[in-house]
């Protein structure tokens, strides 16, 4: 059934998902706060800053006004940076009138509160003004979805009907959606893998090889699982798409801006220079701080996250940091310590 869907956030992932929805036969609005970018989408059907080789379907309508964009939408998909989620959700609550499904495909933890994105949306967008809330997450590079590479991701919600709605709305011959009811696990895996991706990129930048890559990904997954379980997640979620799947794709590809950021740091660049040159949000940087504070609050041991925190926020020498983490006291692997 044809749906009217509004995508908020014309970055690479928002744009790729807008294309998916359009190709699936839905009416799609794509909202953003950069007028020049919206004009480009409407005039040339391109979004060159984020996906330079993509020609968008002409029926995707770029929108500059938020109320116009969301009026009568059956579903609203938020793909804005984590730091913007609260303000956007708050605005939506004042203008939405028809109880749409709310879906988010952002990955991070809110600074200060350490809350997951769905928790922030819950606080700002009352349940009585919307239908189900769904998290869309998993191993997915926008650049590959845009060219129809085979991709599998997860629609997570405590509302089975809402998760199935998203599954049916987004799924097609190249994008397969699985449902999951562990929202905590899916959001935690999505956020924390960006931290490990920075570390994986740094290892490559320092010149280490596949052994080191396997080490940081495996032990990184242990850290993600520890914190996720302490937050109430199902440990099995971390062996799925939004856990190990998302970790693999983010830690091994140049498409990942978190990996690229780590790689630049490993090659000796300063964090501010990396941020300035990226041209896109590096979610793992802010998530590292939030995760470190949350781990301390919950008394969870996260040595890789702590090491990356010291490099990012205390300017610790990255090569010395790699040596120090290797020289920690010996541990028992299956205690996840």
N, C-alpha and C positions, 0 to 999 in steps of 0.2 A: 504494500500500500504506500502510495506517495505521501511523504511527510514534508513539512516545512521545518527546516532545521537551521538554526543560527550558530555559526562558529565564531567565538570571540577570541581573537588573537591570530593575525595573519603572519605568524612566523613560519618556519619550515614545516613543523608538525601540523599546525593548524591548517596551513595551506594544503598539505598532502591529504589530510582527512576531509577537507572541503571537496577536494577532487574525488575522493572515494565516494562520498555521499552523492555528489552530482552524477557520477557515472552509474550509481545505483538507482537513479531515477528520481531523486528527491530534489525539492526546491531549496536552494542553499543561499543564505546570506553570510557574508564574511566581513565581520566588523573589526576595525582597528582605529587607533587614535593618531595615526600618521596620515594626514590628508593626501600627501603626494603618493604614498603607497597605495591608498585606495583608488586614487585616480588612475594609477598605472594598471591596477587589476581590472578596472572597468573599461579603460581605453584600449590597452594592449593585451589584456588577459595573460599578464606575466607578473611574477614577483621576483625580480632578478636578484635582489639582495640576498634572499634566502634560498631560492631554487632557480638558479639562473637558466637552466636548460628546459624548464617546464613551461608548456603552453597550456593554460587553464581552460576548462570548458567555458564557453561564452555565457552560459546561463548561471554561473556563479556571480552574484551581485555584491560588489563591495559596498559597505555601508559606513558612513562617518558618524551617524547619529545612533546612539545605543537604543533609544526607545523605538525608533523606526526599525532597527535591525531585529528586535526581539518580539515585536507585535505579532500576536497570533502564532508564534512558533510552537510546534509540537514538542521540540526538544531544543535545549540550549547547551552547546558544548564549549566549556571553558578551556582554552589552551593558552592562557596568559602566564607570565612568570609568577612564581610562588608569592613574591612580595606584593603582587597586585591582586591576588585572589580575594582578600578581605574587602578591599574597596570596591571591586567589581561586583562581588556578591551583594554587598550592601546597596549598591545602585540598582541592581536587578530587583531586589526586594521591594523597591519603591515604585517600579514601573511595570512589572510583569503582572498580568491580570488573568491569564487563562490556564494556570497550573500546568506548565510544561514539565517534561522530564529534565533533570539537570545531570549533565555528564561532565566529568573533568578528565583531562589527559595531561595534566601538569605533574611534575615530579619534584618534591622537595618537602621541607619542614619549615614552618613559619618561624622567623627569628623571634627570640624573646619568649614566646609561649611554647615553642617546640611542638606545636600541634600539627597533626596531619591535615592535608588540604580539605578532606571531607568534613573534618571537625570544624574548620574555619567556616566552610559554607553552611554547615548546620547552625552555627551561631548567628550568622548574618542573614540567612534566607530561610524564613519560617517554613516548617513542614507543611502547614496548611495552604501555602501559596505555591506549592509545587507537587509533582508526582515523585517517583523514586529518585534517589541520588545514586549515580553509578560512577565507578572509577574505571577508566579505560587505560590499560597499561600492559607493557610487555616488551620483548626484544624487537625494536622497530626503528630503523633509520628512515626519516622522512624521504631522503634522497632515493631510497630503494623502493619504498611504497609508491612514490611518484612515477616510477617506471614499471610498476606492476610486478616487482619481485615478490616471490611467495613469502608471506609474513603471517605469523600467528601471535595473537595477543589475547588478553583477558579482560572481560567485563565483570567487575566485582561489585556486588551490592548485597545488602541485607534483605533486599526485596527481590525475590526470584523473578517476578513478573517484569520488573524494570530491567534486570540484567538480560532477560530474554529479548526484551524490546530492543536493546542496544545491539545484541547479537544479530538479530534479524535485520536491523537497519543498516549495519555497517558491513556485514559479511558478504563476500563475493568470491570470484574465482581466484583471486590472488591474496585476499585478506581474510583469514579465518579467525573467528572469535570463539573463545571458550568462556563459559560462565564460572563464577567462583563466589562464594559467600564470605570469604575471609578478607574483608576490606582492610583491616589492620595490617595483615601480612602483605597484601598486594601494594598498599601505599608505602609501607616501610621498605620493602625490597626496591621499589621504584626510586625512592629518595636516596637510600644509602649506597646503592651501586654506583652513583656518581662520585662518591668519595673514593671508592676503590679504583674507579677508572682514572682519577687523577693520579693515584699511586702507580697504576699500571703504565700510564703514559710517562711518568717520571722515570720508571725503571728502564723503559726503552730509551728515553733521552740520555740516561746515564751510561747507556751502552750494554746493559745486561741483556741476556737472551731468554730463550723459551723456558728454561728451568725457573728463572725468577718470575716470569709471567704466570706460570702455573702456581707458584707458591703464593703470590699475592692474591690471585683470584680465589684459590681454595681457602686460604686463611681469612681472606676478606669475607667470603660467604659465611664462615664460622662466626665472625663478628656481627654480620647482618642478622644472622639467625638468633644469636644471643640477645641482641637488643630487641629484635622483633618479638621474641617469645616473652621477654620481660614486659613488653607493651601489650601483650595479650594475643599475639598472632599464633596461628596454627603452624608448627614447625614444618609440616609437609609442604606448605605454600612455597618455602624457599628452595625446594627442589623442582619447582615448576617454572612456568614462563616468566612470571614477574620476579622470580628469584634468580636461580642460576642462569635461566635463559637471558634475562635482561643484563645480567652481570657479564656474560660472555660477549654479547654483542657490543656492549659499551666499553669493555676493557681491551678489545682487539681490533678496533676499527678507527681509521682516520676520520670517518664521518662524525665520530663522537667529539664534541667540543670539549668535554671534560678530559678525555684522553689527550687531545691536542694541547690543552692547557698544561697538563702534567708533563707532556713531552717537552714543551718549551721551558718549563721550570727545570727539568732534568738537564737541559742543555745550557742552563745558566742564566736564563732570563729572569727578571724581577716580576713579581706577581702583578704589580700595577701595569707594567708594560704588556703583560699577557692579556690582562683584562681589557686594556685600551685597544689592543690590536685584534681581539677576537671579533668584535662587532656584534656579538650575540651574548645573551646571558649565560654565564657558566654556573649552573645551579649547584654543582658540587662544592664550590667555594663557601657559599653561605651555609649549605647543608652540613659541612664539616664542623662548623662552629656550633650549630644547633645540636648535632648528634653528640659532640663532645660534652656539651653541657647536660644533655639528657642522660648520657651514659654515667656521668658523675652523680646525677640525681638518683638514678636507679641502681647504682653500684654495679655496673656492668663493665667488664674489662674489654677494652677495644684498643689494643696497642697500635694497630695500623692507622686507625682513625686519629689516635693521639699523635702519632708521628707526623701525619699529614697536617694536622692542626699546628704543630710546632713549626713546620716549614712555612705554612701559609700566614700564620698570625704572629709568630715570634721570630721570623726570619732565620730559623735554624738552617745551617748548611745542609743541603739536601744529601750530599754524599755521606756526610757524617751521620745523618739521620738513618740512612740505610744500614750503615755499619752497626749503629747502636741497637736497632731493633733485632738484628741477627744475634746479638750477644746477650739478649735477655736470658734469664734463668730458663732451664729446660722445663718443658711441659708435657703432659700426657695428651695425645691428640684427641682421643675420643671423649675427653672431658670438656671439649670445646673451650679450652682455656689458652 
